[in-house]
Amino acid sequence: MFRNLRPLFPYMRRYWRGYLWGCLCTILANAIWVQFPRVIGVAIGDMTARVTVGKIFGYAALVMGVTVAHGILLFYMRWIIIGISRDIEFDLRNDLFAQLEKQSASYYQEHRTGDIMARMTNDLAAVRMLLGPAIMYTANTVLFFAGALYFLLRISPFLTLTALAPMPLASIFIQFMGRRIHERFERIQAMFSDISAQAQENFSGARLVRAFAQEDAQVKAFERSNREYIRRALRLVRLMGMLWPTLEFMLGLAMVISLLVGGHEVLTHRIRLDDFVTFTTYLLMLTWPIIALGYVVNLFERGTASVLRIHELLIAKPTIDDREAVLPAQSTEILGDVEFRDLHFAYPAENGNPVEVLHGISLRIPAGTSLALVGPTGSGKSTLVSLIPRICDAPPGAVLIDGRPIRDYPLDALRAAVGFVPQETFLFSTTIHDNIAFGVPGASASEVGRAAEAAHIHEEFSLFPNRFDTAVGERGLTLSGGQKQRTALARAVLRNPRILILDDALASVDTYTEERILEELRGVMAGRTTILISHRISTVRHADRIAVLVRGRIAELGTHEQLLELNGYYAGLFQKQLLEEELAVTH
């Protein structure tokens, strides 16, 4: 069990002083509380001889003093130990979030969001209960039991051994139940992760569910998962329902033995009446510690199962990092010369056979120039540009910036020099201003406004009642597809990057709006390296060079005019779009 807690030791060491004070309060609280039965026994023994008002008030005051002192120390014990568990929960949550922020995009393709969220909520709460109440109740139970056992043996070793005879059976029973609780709780947490993932996917894909009228089907599927979760939870409840009554039965059995044997000992004058009262009071006061032992077993087994699930997140090493970086982060200046050298790239596959997407790409984009990428869907255009900011990682030496391998650059410096507008636009559930200023915290309203003008979206946002302070809803729900794309474009422009990547960033806007955006962007693109991906000739025709990717290879490369002369894929695409425009005008 304690081996499973090893991942928590670094966090617990940070608060060793707090644990020390909490331990001191626990010792003092139990040292005082263990005297309570003795006070009762002495009072009965004294008042058996002669009862007076003074004795009654004196012993009542003594009992009250013991109770108050114990209560005060109990308060500080709970405040300190439970407080530490909250502090460690805070540290763990921060470390988990920081760790997850370092992971590459592929990590989130392999791990479901719902499972990650379940570990950061449900499992983290179980760990907090392990580090707070479980430790506190364990210490209380052990200390009070040890103190009570000392005084019980002083009163009558024979009666003590007789009354506590069922306890070894209780220990064996607790160990047996503990293993089964651990196994069942692991299954419950796994099912909770499945439910969380299913709910998250349905909430994110709410529009799709409604568009295909699958509400009832999804509700039934969720109900099936929920029933399975309840079934597993009830199996654990039944197990816990057996644990506590069994422990109470064993304690009751100890009390019955104590009354029968102890009563005989009193009648035969082997022990005094006051000692027998003290003895039975100790047994009665052991009721809660014994019951708490069952609760502690439950907390420990739940907590250790959750520690392992959280530890899996904490030790997950990012597949993309800057361990190979040799350049200093602060003084790294990137000019924007991008080069691909005999680049081969493959995505890993579940069956172990990688899927090669790019084949022998050799291409140089001088700093300050523009390159357009066109080609059929699935030809590897988005994959190629994602290698520049290391969203995906290319083989060593295959991608260079300013003549240096891309892995020489610290990730922060590299990505700060890149403005990326991906195909799938993502907006946060905050205001338009905050979404545009996401890459430049603290950007002024005027800076955000200029970026919005470059993306040809300023005028539309100015007509909103709250202008740039308008909340966009989850994932930009209140904006159209074109507005979301232009917001993402403004976000990239605001960063003033040395390398600007537009991955089909104008696909959701009409041709007229596209022309106006491109006109604005020509000033932004001047002096910086720009890479455009598009299926529209109107978007790419003014680029310095155009590369045609077909099945992961460069099939054609040149200017607009040069590619038309080749009469290949690009010329065919141009003729097709020209014909579509003529037909649109005719109709």
C-alpha positions as CSV (number, residue, x, y, z in Angstrom):
1,M,0.0,0.0,0.0
2,F,2.7,2.5,1.0
3,R,4.6,1.7,-2.1
4,N,1.7,3.0,-4.1
5,L,1.8,6.2,-2.2
6,R,5.4,6.9,-3.3
7,P,4.4,9.5,-6.0
8,L,2.9,11.6,-3.3
9,F,6.0,11.7,-1.1
10,P,7.5,14.8,-2.8
11,Y,4.3,16.7,-2.1
12,M,4.0,15.6,1.5
13,R,7.6,16.6,2.2
14,R,6.7,20.2,1.3
15,Y,4.3,20.3,4.3
16,W,6.3,18.2,6.8
17,R,6.2,21.0,9.3
18,G,2.4,21.1,9.1
19,Y,2.2,17.3,9.4
20,L,4.5,17.6,12.4
21,W,2.1,20.1,14.1
22,G,-0.9,18.0,13.1
23,C,0.8,14.9,14.6
24,L,1.5,16.8,17.8
25,C,-2.1,17.9,18.1
26,T,-3.2,14.3,17.5
27,I,-1.0,13.0,20.2
28,L,-2.1,15.5,22.7
29,A,-5.7,15.1,21.8
30,N,-5.6,11.4,22.3
31,A,-3.4,11.7,25.4
32,I,-6.2,13.8,27.0
33,W,-9.1,11.8,25.6
34,V,-7.7,8.5,26.8
35,Q,-8.0,9.8,30.4
36,F,-11.7,10.3,30.1
37,P,-12.7,6.7,31.2
38,R,-10.2,6.9,34.1
39,V,-11.9,10.1,35.3
40,I,-15.2,8.4,35.1
41,G,-13.9,5.3,37.0
42,V,-12.2,7.4,39.7
43,A,-15.4,9.5,40.1
44,I,-17.5,6.3,40.6
45,G,-15.0,4.8,42.9
46,D,-14.8,8.0,45.0
47,M,-18.6,8.6,45.1
48,T,-19.4,5.0,46.0
49,A,-18.0,5.6,49.4
50,R,-19.6,9.0,49.9
51,V,-21.5,11.4,47.6
52,T,-21.3,15.1,48.1
53,V,-22.3,18.2,46.0
54,G,-18.7,19.3,45.9
55,K,-17.6,16.0,44.5
56,I,-20.3,16.0,41.8
57,F,-19.4,19.5,40.7
58,G,-15.7,18.8,40.9
59,Y,-15.8,15.7,38.8
60,A,-18.3,17.4,36.4
61,A,-15.8,20.2,36.0
62,L,-13.0,17.7,35.4
63,V,-15.0,15.9,32.7
64,M,-15.9,19.2,31.1
65,G,-12.2,20.3,31.1
66,V,-11.1,17.0,29.5
67,T,-13.9,17.3,26.8
68,V,-13.1,21.0,26.1
69,A,-9.3,20.4,25.8
70,H,-9.9,17.4,23.6
71,G,-12.3,19.4,21.4
72,I,-9.8,22.3,21.0
73,L,-7.0,20.0,20.0
74,L,-9.3,18.1,17.7
75,F,-10.2,21.3,15.9
76,Y,-6.6,22.3,15.3
77,M,-5.7,18.7,14.3
78,R,-8.5,18.8,11.6
79,W,-7.7,22.3,10.5
80,I,-4.0,21.5,10.0
81,I,-4.2,18.0,8.4
82,I,-7.3,18.7,6.3
83,G,-5.8,22.0,5.3
84,I,-2.6,20.3,4.1
85,S,-4.7,17.8,2.0
86,R,-6.3,20.8,0.3
87,D,-2.9,22.4,-0.3
88,I,-1.5,19.2,-1.8
89,E,-4.6,18.9,-4.0
90,F,-3.9,22.5,-5.2
91,D,-0.3,21.6,-6.0
92,L,-1.3,18.4,-7.8
93,R,-3.9,20.1,-9.9
94,N,-1.5,22.8,-11.0
95,D,1.2,20.2,-11.8
96,L,-1.3,18.1,-13.7
97,F,-2.4,21.0,-15.7
98,A,1.1,22.2,-16.4
99,Q,2.0,18.6,-17.4
100,L,-0.9,18.3,-19.8
101,E,-0.1,21.7,-21.3
102,K,3.3,20.3,-22.4
103,Q,1.9,17.3,-24.2
104,S,1.8,17.3,-28.0
105,A,-1.3,17.2,-30.1
106,S,-0.9,13.4,-30.6
107,Y,-1.3,12.9,-26.8
108,Y,-4.9,14.1,-27.0
109,Q,-5.6,11.9,-30.0
110,E,-4.6,8.9,-27.9
111,H,-6.3,10.0,-24.6
112,R,-9.9,11.0,-24.4
113,T,-10.7,14.4,-22.9
114,G,-13.4,12.9,-20.6
115,D,-10.9,10.4,-19.1
116,I,-8.4,13.2,-18.4
117,M,-11.1,15.3,-16.8
118,A,-12.2,12.4,-14.6
119,R,-8.7,11.9,-13.3
120,M,-8.3,15.6,-12.6
121,T,-11.6,15.7,-10.6
122,N,-12.8,12.4,-9.2
123,D,-9.4,10.8,-8.8
124,L,-7.9,14.0,-7.4
125,A,-10.7,14.2,-4.8
126,A,-10.0,10.6,-3.8
127,V,-6.3,11.4,-3.3
128,R,-7.2,14.5,-1.2
129,M,-9.3,12.2,1.1
130,L,-6.4,9.9,1.3
131,L,-4.0,12.6,2.4
132,G,-6.4,14.3,4.8
133,P,-9.2,12.3,6.5
134,A,-7.5,8.9,6.0
135,I,-4.2,10.0,7.7
136,M,-6.1,11.8,10.4
137,Y,-8.5,8.9,11.3
138,T,-5.6,6.4,11.1
139,A,-3.5,8.4,13.5
140,N,-6.5,8.8,15.8
141,T,-7.4,5.1,15.8
142,V,-3.8,3.9,16.3
143,L,-3.0,6.3,19.1
144,F,-6.3,5.9,21.0
145,F,-6.2,2.1,20.6
146,A,-2.6,2.0,21.9
147,G,-3.4,4.2,24.9
148,A,-6.6,2.3,25.7
149,L,-4.9,-1.0,25.4
150,Y,-2.2,0.1,27.9
151,F,-4.9,1.0,30.5
152,L,-7.0,-2.1,29.7
153,L,-3.9,-4.3,30.4
154,R,-3.3,-2.4,33.6
155,I,-6.8,-3.1,34.8
156,S,-6.9,-6.8,33.8
157,P,-4.7,-8.6,31.3
158,F,-6.9,-11.6,31.4
159,L,-10.1,-9.6,30.7
160,T,-8.4,-7.6,28.0
161,L,-7.2,-10.7,26.1
162,T,-10.6,-12.2,26.4
163,A,-12.5,-9.2,25.3
164,L,-10.2,-8.4,22.3
165,A,-10.1,-12.1,21.1
166,P,-12.2,-11.2,18.0
167,M,-9.8,-8.5,16.9
168,P,-7.4,-10.8,14.9
169,L,-10.4,-11.9,12.9
170,A,-11.2,-8.3,12.3
171,S,-7.7,-7.7,10.9
172,I,-7.9,-10.6,8.5
173,F,-11.3,-9.5,7.4
174,I,-10.2,-5.9,6.8
175,Q,-7.2,-7.1,4.6
176,F,-9.5,-9.3,2.6
177,M,-12.1,-6.6,2.0
178,G,-9.4,-4.0,1.3
179,R,-8.1,-5.9,-1.7
180,R,-11.6,-6.3,-3.1
181,I,-12.5,-2.6,-2.5
182,H,-9.3,-1.6,-4.4
183,E,-10.2,-3.7,-7.4
184,R,-13.8,-2.6,-7.6
185,F,-13.0,1.1,-7.2
186,E,-10.5,0.9,-10.1
187,R,-13.3,-0.5,-12.3
188,I,-15.6,2.2,-11.1
189,Q,-13.1,5.0,-11.9
190,A,-12.5,3.5,-15.4
191,M,-16.3,3.5,-16.0
192,F,-16.6,7.0,-14.7
193,S,-13.9,8.1,-17.3
194,D,-16.0,6.4,-20.0
195,I,-19.1,8.3,-18.9
196,S,-17.2,11.6,-18.7
197,A,-15.8,11.1,-22.2
198,Q,-19.2,10.2,-23.6
199,A,-20.8,13.3,-22.1
200,Q,-18.0,15.6,-23.3
201,E,-18.2,14.3,-26.8
202,N,-22.0,14.8,-26.9
203,F,-21.8,18.3,-25.5
204,S,-19.0,19.3,-28.0
205,G,-20.9,17.6,-30.9
206,A,-24.4,18.9,-29.9
207,R,-25.0,20.4,-33.3
208,L,-24.1,17.1,-35.1
209,V,-26.3,15.1,-32.8
210,R,-29.3,17.3,-33.5
211,A,-28.6,17.5,-37.2
212,F,-28.7,13.7,-37.5
213,A,-31.7,13.5,-35.0
214,Q,-29.7,11.1,-32.7
215,E,-30.7,12.6,-29.4
216,D,-32.7,9.5,-28.3
217,A,-30.0,7.1,-29.5
218,Q,-27.3,9.0,-27.5
219,V,-29.5,9.3,-24.4
220,K,-30.0,5.5,-24.5
221,A,-26.3,4.9,-25.0
222,F,-25.5,7.2,-22.1
223,E,-28.2,5.4,-20.0
224,R,-26.5,2.0,-20.7
225,S,-23.1,3.4,-19.6
226,N,-24.7,5.0,-16.6
227,R,-26.4,1.7,-15.6
228,E,-23.1,-0.1,-15.8
229,Y,-21.5,2.6,-13.6
230,I,-24.3,2.3,-11.1
231,R,-24.0,-1.5,-11.2
232,R,-20.3,-1.3,-10.4
233,A,-20.9,1.3,-7.7
234,L,-23.6,-0.8,-6.0
235,R,-21.2,-3.8,-5.9
236,L,-18.8,-1.6,-4.0
237,V,-21.6,-0.3,-1.8
238,R,-22.6,-3.9,-1.0
239,L,-19.0,-4.6,-0.1
240,M,-18.8,-1.6,2.2
241,G,-22.2,-2.5,3.6
242,M,-20.6,-5.8,4.8
243,L,-17.5,-4.2,6.2
244,W,-18.9,-1.8,8.8
245,P,-21.6,-4.0,10.3
246,T,-19.1,-6.9,10.6
247,L,-16.7,-4.6,12.4
248,E,-19.5,-3.4,14.7
249,F,-20.6,-7.0,15.3
250,M,-17.0,-7.9,16.4
251,L,-16.9,-4.9,18.7
252,G,-20.3,-5.9,20.1
253,L,-19.0,-9.4,20.6
254,A,-16.1,-8.0,22.5
255,M,-18.5,-6.0,24.7
256,V,-20.6,-9.1,25.4
257,I,-17.5,-11.0,26.4
258,S,-16.4,-8.1,28.6
259,L,-19.8,-8.0,30.4
260,L,-20.0,-11.7,31.0
261,V,-16.3,-12.3,32.0
262,G,-15.9,-8.9,33.6
263,G,-19.2,-9.2,35.6
264,H,-17.9,-12.5,37.0
265,E,-14.6,-10.9,37.8
266,V,-16.4,-8.2,39.8
267,L,-18.6,-10.7,41.6
268,T,-15.6,-12.8,42.6
269,H,-13.8,-9.5,43.7
270,R,-10.9,-10.0,41.3
271,I,-11.4,-6.4,40.1
272,R,-13.1,-3.4,41.6
273,L,-16.4,-2.0,40.3
274,D,-14.8,1.3,39.3
275,D,-12.1,-0.5,37.3
276,F,-14.8,-2.5,35.5
277,V,-16.7,0.7,34.7
278,T,-13.4,2.2,33.3
279,F,-12.8,-1.0,31.3
280,T,-16.3,-1.0,29.7
281,T,-16.0,2.7,29.0
282,Y,-12.8,2.2,27.1
283,L,-14.5,-0.6,25.0
284,L,-17.4,1.7,24.3
285,M,-15.0,4.5,23.2
286,L,-13.3,2.1,20.9
287,T,-16.5,1.8,18.9
288,W,-15.8,4.8,16.6
289,P,-12.1,4.1,16.1
290,I,-13.0,0.6,15.0
291,I,-15.8,1.8,12.7
292,A,-13.4,4.5,11.4
293,L,-11.0,1.8,10.6
294,G,-13.4,0.5,8.0
295,Y,-13.9,4.0,6.6
296,V,-10.1,4.4,6.5
297,V,-9.6,1.2,4.6
298,N,-12.2,2.4,2.1
299,L,-10.4,5.8,1.7
300,F,-6.9,4.1,1.4
301,E,-8.0,1.7,-1.3
302,R,-9.9,4.4,-3.2
303,G,-7.0,6.8,-2.8
304,T,-4.2,4.4,-3.8
305,A,-6.2,3.4,-6.9
306,S,-6.5,7.0,-7.8
307,V,-2.8,7.8,-7.1
308,L,-1.8,5.3,-9.8
309,R,-4.2,6.9,-12.3
310,I,-2.9,10.4,-11.6
311,H,0.7,9.2,-11.6
312,E,0.2,8.0,-15.1
313,L,-0.5,11.6,-16.2
314,L,2.4,13.1,-14.1
315,I,5.0,10.7,-15.6
316,A,3.8,11.0,-19.2
317,K,6.7,12.5,-21.1
318,P,6.0,14.9,-23.9
319,T,6.8,13.4,-27.3
320,I,7.9,16.9,-28.4
321,D,10.2,18.9,-26.1
322,D,13.3,21.1,-26.4
323,R,15.9,18.9,-24.7
324,E,18.0,19.1,-27.8
325,A,17.8,22.9,-28.0
326,V,21.2,24.6,-28.0
327,L,20.2,28.2,-28.6
328,P,19.4,30.5,-25.6
329,A,15.7,31.2,-25.4
330,Q,15.8,34.9,-24.8
331,S,18.3,35.9,-27.4
332,T,17.1,33.7,-30.2
333,E,16.2,35.8,-33.3
334,I,14.4,34.0,-36.1
335,L,14.5,35.6,-39.5
336,G,12.1,33.1,-41.2
337,D,14.1,31.1,-43.7
338,V,12.4,27.7,-43.9
339,E,13.9,24.7,-45.5
340,F,12.7,21.0,-45.9
341,R,15.5,18.6,-46.7
342,D,14.5,15.2,-48.1
343,L,11.7,15.1,-45.6
344,H,9.9,11.8,-45.0
345,F,7.1,11.8,-42.4
346,A,4.8,9.1,-41.1
347,Y,2.1,9.0,-38.5
348,P,2.2,6.1,-36.0
349,A,-0.6,3.5,-36.4
350,E,-2.2,1.3,-33.8
351,N,-1.2,-1.9,-35.7
352,G,2.4,-0.8,-35.5
353,N,2.8,0.0,-39.2
354,P,3.4,3.7,-39.6
355,V,1.4,5.6,-42.3
356,E,3.8,7.6,-44.4
357,V,2.3,10.9,-45.5
358,L,5.2,12.9,-46.9
359,H,7.8,11.4,-49.2
360,G,11.2,13.1,-50.0
361,I,10.1,16.7,-49.7
362,S,12.9,19.1,-50.5
363,L,11.9,22.8,-50.5
364,R,13.3,26.1,-49.4
365,I,11.3,29.2,-48.6
366,P,13.6,32.2,-48.3
367,A,12.9,34.7,-45.4
368,G,10.4,37.3,-46.4
369,T,8.9,35.4,-49.3
370,S,5.6,33.6,-49.7
371,L,4.8,30.1,-50.7
372,A,1.4,28.6,-51.6
373,L,0.5,25.0,-51.2
374,V,-2.2,23.4,-53.3
375,G,-3.2,19.9,-54.0
376,P,-5.9,17.2,-53.5
377,T,-7.4,16.6,-50.1
378,G,-5.2,14.3,-48.1
379,S,-2.0,15.1,-50.0
380,G,-0.1,16.2,-46.8
381,K,-0.3,20.0,-47.0
382,S,-1.5,20.6,-43.4
383,T,1.0,18.0,-42.1
384,L,3.9,19.8,-43.9
385,V,3.1,23.2,-42.3
386,S,2.5,21.6,-38.8
387,L,6.1,20.5,-38.8
388,I,7.4,24.1,-38.7
389,P,6.1,25.0,-35.2
390,R,6.6,21.4,-34.2
391,I,3.0,20.6,-33.6
392,C,4.1,17.3,-35.2
393,D,7.8,16.4,-35.0
394,A,9.8,15.8,-38.2
395,P,12.9,13.5,-38.3
396,P,16.1,15.2,-37.0
397,G,17.7,17.5,-39.6
398,A,14.7,17.3,-42.0
399,V,13.3,20.8,-41.2
400,L,15.6,23.8,-40.8
401,I,15.0,27.5,-39.9
402,D,17.6,30.0,-40.8
403,G,19.9,27.2,-41.8
404,R,19.7,25.5,-38.3
405,P,17.9,22.2,-37.5
406,I,14.5,23.1,-36.0
407,R,15.3,21.2,-32.8
408,D,18.1,23.6,-32.0
409,Y,15.5,26.2,-31.1
410,P,13.7,26.3,-27.7
411,L,10.0,25.7,-28.3
412,D,8.9,29.0,-26.8
413,A,11.2,31.0,-29.1
414,L,10.2,28.9,-32.1
415,R,6.5,29.1,-31.6
416,A,6.7,32.8,-30.7
417,A,8.0,33.4,-34.2
418,V,5.2,31.6,-35.9
419,G,1.6,32.8,-36.4
420,F,-0.6,29.7,-37.2
421,V,-4.2,29.7,-38.4
422,P,-5.2,26.0,-38.6
423,Q,-7.9,24.5,-40.6
424,E,-10.1,23.8,-37.6
425,T,-10.6,27.1,-35.9
426,F,-10.8,27.0,-32.1
427,L,-12.1,29.9,-30.0
428,F,-12.3,30.1,-26.3
429,S,-15.5,30.8,-24.3
430,T,-14.6,34.4,-23.6
431,T,-14.8,37.7,-25.4
432,I,-13.8,38.6,-28.9
433,H,-11.0,40.8,-27.6
434,D,-9.6,38.1,-25.4
435,N,-9.7,35.6,-28.3
436,I,-7.8,37.9,-30.6
437,A,-5.3,38.8,-27.9
438,F,-4.8,35.2,-26.9
439,G,-1.2,35.1,-28.2
440,V,-0.3,38.5,-26.9
441,P,-1.5,38.9,-23.3
442,G,-2.0,42.6,-22.4
443,A,-2.6,43.7,-26.0
444,S,-4.4,47.1,-26.1
445,A,-7.8,47.7,-27.7
446,S,-6.2,49.6,-30.5
447,E,-3.7,46.8,-31.3
448,V,-6.6,44.3,-31.3
449,G,-8.6,46.6,-33.6
450,R,-5.8,46.9,-36.1
451,A,-5.4,43.1,-36.3
452,A,-9.2,42.8,-36.8
453,E,-9.0,45.4,-39.6
454,A,-6.3,43.3,-41.3
455,A,-8.6,40.3,-41.1
456,H,-11.5,42.3,-42.4
457,I,-13.7,41.7,-39.4
458,H,-13.5,45.0,-37.5
459,E,-16.5,46.5,-39.1
460,E,-18.7,43.5,-38.3
461,F,-17.6,43.3,-34.7
462,S,-18.2,47.0,-34.2
463,L,-21.9,46.5,-35.0
464,F,-22.3,44.1,-32.1
465,P,-23.9,45.6,-29.0
466,N,-20.8,45.0,-26.8
467,R,-18.4,45.3,-29.8
468,F,-15.2,43.5,-28.9
469,D,-16.4,42.7,-25.4
470,T,-19.0,40.3,-26.8
471,A,-18.7,36.8,-25.5
472,V,-18.5,34.3,-28.3
473,G,-19.9,31.2,-26.5
474,E,-18.3,27.8,-26.3
475,R,-15.9,27.3,-29.2
476,G,-17.3,30.5,-30.8
477,L,-20.8,29.1,-31.0
478,T,-22.4,32.6,-31.7
479,L,-20.1,33.4,-34.6
480,S,-20.4,32.2,-38.2
481,G,-17.7,30.0,-39.8
482,G,-16.3,33.0,-41.7
483,Q,-16.2,35.2,-38.6
484,K,-14.5,32.5,-36.6
485,Q,-11.8,32.1,-39.3
486,R,-11.2,35.8,-39.5
487,T,-11.0,36.0,-35.7
488,A,-8.3,33.3,-35.8
489,L,-6.6,35.2,-38.6
490,A,-6.6,38.4,-36.5
491,R,-5.2,36.4,-33.6
492,A,-2.2,35.3,-35.7
493,V,-1.6,38.7,-37.2
494,L,-1.5,40.4,-33.8
495,R,1.5,38.3,-32.8
496,N,3.5,40.0,-35.6
497,P,5.2,36.7,-36.4
498,R,8.2,36.2,-38.6
499,I,6.5,33.2,-40.2
500,L,2.8,33.3,-41.0
501,I,1.0,30.1,-41.8
502,L,-2.5,30.2,-43.2
503,D,-3.9,26.7,-43.5
504,D,-7.0,27.1,-45.6
505,A,-7.8,30.1,-43.4
506,L,-10.2,31.7,-45.9
507,A,-12.2,28.7,-46.9
508,S,-15.3,29.9,-45.0
509,V,-15.5,33.4,-46.6
510,D,-16.9,34.4,-49.9
511,T,-14.7,35.4,-52.9
512,Y,-15.3,39.1,-52.5
513,T,-14.4,39.1,-48.7
514,E,-11.4,37.0,-49.5
515,E,-10.1,39.6,-52.0
516,R,-10.4,42.3,-49.4
517,I,-8.7,40.3,-46.7
518,L,-5.8,39.4,-49.1
519,E,-5.5,43.1,-50.0
520,E,-5.2,43.9,-46.3
521,L,-2.8,41.0,-45.7
522,R,-0.4,42.0,-48.4
523,G,0.9,44.8,-46.2
524,V,1.0,42.4,-43.2
525,M,2.9,39.8,-45.3
526,A,5.5,42.2,-46.5
527,G,8.9,41.3,-45.0
528,R,7.8,38.1,-43.4
529,T,7.7,34.5,-44.5
530,T,4.2,33.5,-45.4
531,I,2.8,30.0,-46.3
532,L,-0.7,29.7,-47.6
533,I,-2.7,26.6,-48.1
534,S,-5.9,26.9,-50.2
535,H,-8.0,25.1,-52.8
536,R,-8.8,28.5,-54.4
537,I,-6.5,29.8,-57.2
538,S,-7.6,33.3,-56.3
539,T,-6.0,32.9,-52.9
540,V,-2.6,31.6,-54.0
541,R,-2.0,33.1,-57.5
542,H,0.0,36.1,-56.1
543,A,2.4,34.0,-54.0
544,D,6.1,34.2,-54.9
545,R,6.0,30.5,-55.5
546,I,3.4,27.8,-55.6
547,A,4.0,24.1,-54.7
548,V,1.6,21.4,-55.8
549,L,1.5,18.4,-53.4
550,V,0.1,15.1,-54.8
551,R,0.2,12.0,-52.6
552,G,2.8,13.5,-50.3
553,R,5.2,14.5,-53.1
554,I,5.9,17.9,-54.8
555,A,4.5,17.4,-58.2
556,E,4.8,20.9,-59.5
557,L,6.7,24.0,-58.3
558,G,6.8,27.5,-59.7
559,T,5.0,30.8,-60.1
560,H,1.4,31.1,-61.2
561,E,2.4,31.7,-64.8
562,Q,5.0,28.9,-64.8
563,L,2.5,26.3,-63.5
564,L,-0.1,27.3,-66.1
565,E,2.5,26.7,-68.8
566,L,3.1,23.2,-67.4
567,N,-0.5,22.3,-68.1
568,G,-0.6,19.9,-65.1
569,Y,-2.7,19.6,-61.9
570,Y,-2.5,23.4,-61.2
571,A,-3.6,24.4,-64.7
572,G,-6.5,22.0,-64.6
573,L,-7.6,23.4,-61.2
574,F,-7.3,26.9,-62.6
575,Q,-9.4,26.1,-65.7
576,K,-12.0,24.3,-63.5
577,Q,-12.4,27.3,-61.2
578,L,-12.5,29.7,-64.1
579,L,-15.3,27.8,-65.6
580,E,-17.2,27.7,-62.3
581,E,-16.9,31.5,-62.0
582,E,-18.2,32.0,-65.6
583,L,-21.1,29.7,-65.0
584,A,-21.9,31.6,-61.8
585,V,-21.9,34.9,-63.6
586,T,-24.1,33.5,-66.4
587,H,-26.7,32.4,-64.0
